[in-house]
Amino acid sequence: MVTVSSRPPTSTRPAATPAGLFARIALQALAAVVAGYLAMGVVAGLGLRAAGAADLPGGFTAVLAAVVVMATGGKVELSGDAGALAGTQAQLTAMPLTVTLVGALVTGYCFLRPLRHHAVTGARELLLRAGSVVVLWLLGLAGLSALARHDFRITVGGGEAEDPLMDLFGELLDSVNPTVGFRTDLGPTLSYGLLWILGVLLVALLVSRATPLPSRLVRYQEPVRPVARAMLLLLLAYVLVGLVVGLVVAATKGRPADTFAVLLLGLPNITWLALGVGIGGSWEGRAEGPFGLPVPQVLDAVLRGGSGGAPDLSTIDLSSLAAQDGRAWWLLPVAALLVLAAAFAAAVRSPARTRLWQHSLRTGVAFALTMLVVAPVTHVEARFGLSVLGIGELDSLGGQVLLRPHVWVIVGFALLWGLVLGLLAGLLASRVRRKGEVERPAPPPPDAR
């Protein structure tokens, strides 16, 4: 005789203990951190090899670590030593944004992946996961900072340079072994690294559609996530367009290694500047000496003062770029098209009850906040000088590069563009079936008499 029990079957799988839960979260956080650093290291390594850094005498690993540190906002200090005969001045502020973007995307994806299997995410669990990633990320950053230090000997030479100071003092300087090196300033590096990883995790939660939020934050999901995701898609669209253009240039213009170095290290530095210029924003800058930025020729010409060679800071905007190359005017319609597409994507994903003015305001604020984050990270400042006996800098070893955004001008234009194109996108989206909209059944035909 077979007995059938009316009780539901019970699982023999033991409930997860707090220690087991913490261990699983720690392993998942470690996987996210390792994946993020590994992706950044691979991209930075390929970019440095394309730039010729693989030939550096014994310093490739240190340079690679320094690039990854800089990609997370870390501070790398340059230094020089030429004995009592000469003085050196060096400064470097820059972020290789291709490395930054890849690291942010990989880390954010790995952080969110375990949460997609949850119906609800508790606030404590979310904080525990985020805290684990932050702690492990900072530990990894501290380790990279210890590796990011090296000194290189520079050869000045003598007798072959056109600079009379080089001709006079070159061989004498070589005898004292002048060097230039770099070190990581650990305190600011960890501080900026903390802000970086917190920003990455926050943005990952904002743009994800599949990741559940704690119950107290659910009400912010509908008004925030569609526009946040649209802004990320806008930035990625600009990077994708720049990548296509870069590949075409590499295939047709020669010197593909230099082009790939730019693509692998600083592509968003150029494309996001193009976005800011396209909406009416501006930068100021200058390039002097033999050094320069790996940027398109038209931008380099503006930085060097155009044909006049003006010593003052040059303004980089649509008019100054178009004065060098008329094709720069295309930045305006491209910006209008892509920003409108992003606003339309946000409108379609927003609930049907969202009013036009609400979507316009949300798009404007989101675009302004996006450019408030993007514009400052395009700042570049580099300077190196070698002076002999206080007489002056050697021209062939001295140079300065500066590229500084007018942040609030860019943010103001972004707000205006977001308000206008957000309103237009809302009107266009009203003709498309949207989330939460129920199709009304057709009225029955009148009875035939």
N, C-alpha and C positions, 0 to 999 in steps of 0.2 A: 504494500500500500504506500502510495506516495503522498506525502504531506506538503501542502503548499502554504507558505506563510504569507500573511497579508502585510507584513512589515516591509518597508522598502529596504533594499540591500544596503548594507553599510560598507564603507570603504575601509580596507585594511591598511591603507596608506597613512602613516602617522602624520599628525599636523606638524607644520614647520615650527621649530623652536625659534625664539628670538635670536639665538646664536647662529642658527642655520640661515635665517633670513638675512642677518647682517653679513654673513660670509658670502652669500649669493650676491647681495648688492655690492659688496666690496670687489668681488671678482668682475662683475659687470662694469663697475666704474673703472677698474684697472684696464679692462679690455677697451673701453672708450678712450682712455688717456693714451694707451699704447698705440691704438689705431690712429689717433689724431697726430701724435708726434711722428709716427712712422710715415704717414702720408705727407706731412710737411717736410720731413727729411728727404724723402724721395724726390719731391718736386724741386726743393731747393738744391739738392745735389745735381739733378739733371740741368737745372738752370745755370749753376756755377760751372759745370763742365762745358756747357755750351759757350759760356763767357770766357773760357780759358783758364779758370781758376784751378783746374786739375794739375797745372804745371807749377803751382806754387811750391817752393821748397819746404816740405814738411809741415805746411800749415793748412792743408785742405780741410781736415777734420775740425780744426778750430774755427775756420771761416764758415763751414757748414753750420756748426753750433751757433755761431754769432748771427747768421741769417735767420735761423729758426727763432732765436731769442728776440731779434728785432721784429719778426713777424707777429709776435704776441705783444708788441708794444714795449719790449725791454729796452734798456738804455745801454748802448755800447759806446765806450769812451775811447777816442784815439789819442795816442801819445807819440812823441818822437824824442830822439836823443841824438845830438850831433856834437857832444862834448862841449868844451868851452869856446869853440870857434864859432858856433852857430846856434841859433834858436829855432825852435819849431813850434808851429801852431796848427792844431788839427781839431776838427769838429765834424760830427756826422749825426744827422737826424733823418731817419727815413724808415718806411715800412714796406717790405716787399709784399705787396697785397695779393699776388697770386698765391704765395705760400700761406698767407693769412686766410684767404678765402677757402682754400682746400682744407686746411686744418679745422676751420670752423664748421664746414659742411660735414666732414667725416666725424668729428667729435660730437656734433649735435645729433647726427643720425644714430650713432651708436648709443648715445644717452637716451634717446627716445624709444629705441627699438624694444627694450624689455617692457616699456609701459603700454605698448599697443595691445598687449594681451590682457590688460586690466579693464574691467567694466567701469570701475571707479578708482581714482587714485587718492589716497589719503594724504593730508598735508604733512604728517610726520614722515611717511615713506618718501614723499617727494623731496622733503628737506634732507633726509638721510642720503638719498641718492645724489642730490646736488652737492651736498657737503663732501661726500666721498670723492666725487670727481674733482672738486675744487682742491681738496687737500693733496690728492695724488698728482694733479696737474702742477701745483706749486712745487712739490718735491721734484718732479721731473724738470721743471724750469730751473730750479736751483742746481741740479746736476748739470744741465746744459750750460748754465752760467759759469760753472767751474771749468768747463772745457773751452769756453769761448774766450781764449786769451792766447796771444802769440805776438812775436816780434819778427819783423822782416828787415833785413839789411837792404838799404837802397844804394845803388851805385850812381854817383853823380857824373863821374868821368870828367875829362878836361880836354881842351884843344879842338874838339869837333863841334861844339855847340856855337850857335850864333850869339848867345847872350854873353857879353863881356865878363859879367860876374862869374858865369859858369866857366869860362875859359881861364879866369884868373885863379879861382878858388876850388875848382872841381877836384883836381888831384889831391889837394890838401885835405878836402873834406873826406875823400875816400880813405885817407890814411887813418882817420879817427872812427871809421866804421859807423856812419850815420844810420839810424834805424827808425822805423815807424812801426807801431804796434797798436793793439786794441785790447781792452779789458771790459768786462761787464760790471756795471755798478749794481750790486745785488739788491740793495734796498729799493730803489725806484723800479728795478726790473720786476721784483716780486709784487710791488704795489700795482703797477700797470698790468702785470700778468693776472692778478686777482680780478681787476676790472674787466679784463678781456674775457676770461673764462666765465665770469658771471654774466656778461653780456651775451656770450654765445649760448649759454643755457637758457637765458630768458628769451632770446629771439627764437630759439628752437621750440620752446613751448608756445610762443605766440603764433608761429607760422604753421604748426602742425594741425591738421584736421582730424587725425585719428587718435591723438593722445588725449585721454580724459584728464580733466582738471579737478582739483578738490572742489567739494560742493560749494564752498564760499566764493569760488571764482567762476563758477559756471555762468553766472549772469553776464560776465564780461566777454564770454566766448564769441557770441554772435556779432557784437559791434567791433571787436578788435581783430579777430583772426582773419577775416576776409581781406581787410586792407593791409594788414601786416604781411600776409602771404603775397599779396599783389606787389608790394614794394620789394620784397625779396626777388620775385620773378622779374621785376623791372631791372634790378641790378644785374641779375644773371643774364638777362637778355642783352644788355650792353656788353657784358664780357663775351658772350657767344658771338655777337657781331664783330667785336674786336678780334676774336680768335680766327674767324673766317677771313677777315681782312689781313691779319698777320700771316696766315698760311698762304694766301695769294701772293703777298709780298715776298715771302720766303721762296716761293716757287718761281717768281718772275724777275725779281730785282737783284738777285745775287746776295752773297754773304748770308746764307741761311742760318749759320750758327749764331750770329748776332741777333737775328730776328727771333730765333727760338729762345735765346737767353732772356729777351724782353718778355716774351709770352710766358715763360715759366717763372719769372721773378716779379715782373711789374706790370702785367697787362691791365688789371683794374686801376692802377695808378693813372693810366692814360684814358681808359674808357669812361671811368667815373668822372674824370676831369671833363671829358667830352660831353657827358650828361649835364654837368653844371654849367658849362659854357653854352650848351644848346638852349638852356632855359633862360639865359640872360645873365648868369653869374660871371664872376671874373676872378682871376688870380693875379698876383704880381711876382716878378722874379727877375733873375739875372744869372748869366753864365759867363764866367771869365776864365781865361787861361786855357791850358790844353785839356782840362777835364770838362765833362759835360754830362747831360742826362741821356739815357737811352730812350729818346723820344722821337717822334716823327720830325722830319727836317723842318717843316713849317713852324713847329713849336720851338725848336732850337734856334731858328732864325729870329723869332720874336724875343726869346730870352737873351740873345746876344745883341739886342738893340736894332735888329733889322739892318738895313744898308747904312744907316747913319752911325751905328756903333755908339749910341748914347750911353754914358756911364751910369745914368740913373736907372732905377727899377723900371722894367717894362711891364705893361699891363697886358694880360692874356685874356682876351674876350673875343666875341665873334668878329668885331670890326678889325682888330689887330691881326687875327689869324687870316681873315679874308683878304687883308691887304697883301699878305704873302702868297696866298693861294685861294682863289675864288671858290674852290670846292668846299671851303670851310663853311659856307652858308648852308650846306646840306645838314649841318648839325641841328639847325632849327627845325626843319620838318621831321627829321628822324626823332628828335626829342618829343615833338608833338604827337607823332604816331605811337611811339612806345609808351609814353605816359598815359595817353588815352586808352590804349589797349590794357594797361595795368588797371586803370580805374574801372574799365568795363568788366574785367575779370572779377574785381572786388564787388561790383554792383550785382553781377549775376549770382555770386556766392552769398550775398547778403539776403536776409529774410525779405519776403515780398512786402511786408509792412513798413520797411524802411522808407522814410520820406526823402525827397530829393535834397532838401537842405541838409539833412543828416548825413547822407552819403557824400555830399559836397564838402561838408565840414570835416568829416572823418578822413577823406582822401587828402584834403589840404593839410591837416595836422600830421597825418602819417608821412606824407611826402616831405614836409618841413623837418620832421624829426629824423627821417632817413638821411637827408642831406646834412643835417646837423651832426650826424655821426660820420658820414662819408667824407665830407669836405675836409675836416681837420686831418684825417689820416693820409691825405694826399700831400701833406706838407713835407717838403724835402729841403734840407739845408746841409751842405757839405763844404768844408774849407780845409785846405792844407797849404801851409806856407813854410818856407825855409829861408831864413835870413842869415847873412854872413857878417859877423862882427858888428851887428847892429846897423849895417849899411842899407840893407833892403832885401826884399825877397827875390829869389831866383825865379825868373819867369817860367822856365821850363819845368819847375817842380812846385809852382804855386798856382792856386786856382780857387775859385769859389763858385758854388752852384746854389741857387736859392729859388724855391717855388713855394709861395705862400698864398693860401686861399683867402678871399674876402668872405669870411664865413657867414656873416649876418646878411650880406647882400644875397648870397646864394640861398640862404634859408628863406628870406623874404620872397624871392622869385618862386621858390618851390611851393610856398604856401599859396601864392597867387595862382600858379599853374594848377595846383591840386584842387583849389576851390572851383576854378572855371571848368577844367576838364572832368572833375568829379561830377559836376552838375550835368555836363553834356553826356557823360557815360551813364548816369542815372536815367536820363531821358531815353537813351538807346536801349538800355537794359529793360525798360518798361515794356518793350515790345517782345521780350523773351520771357518764357516761362521760368520762374525763379523759385528758390527754396521756400517751401511753406505755402505756395500758391496752389489753390485747388481749382481745377477746371470746372466751370459751371456746366451742367448738362443743358443741352439744347432744349428749348421749350417744345412741348408736344404740338404736332400740327393740329389745326382746328378741325373739329368734326365736320365731315362732309355732310351736307344737307341733301 
